Amino acid sequence: MTPNQLAALAAHRSLLSTEELASQLMLRPQSIRKRYCQTGSYFTVRPVKMPNGRLMWPGDSAEQLAAEAAK
């Protein structure tokens, strides 16, 4: 899937996987996981931890991060 297709798919969902968020931000998923392990968030965005241990991020995470960067 291309990043545009992932963004369109994410717009219809309320949560994103770490891989989907990384794709939107043009990062490696491990970068997001590392920051989460160090601080408990990824630059103020906190995920929901599912019962199976996966992290699910708010669907508007990329927008939240862009807004924080603009400040």
Order of alpha helices (4+ residues) and beta strands (2+ residues): alpha-beta-alpha-alpha-beta-beta-alpha
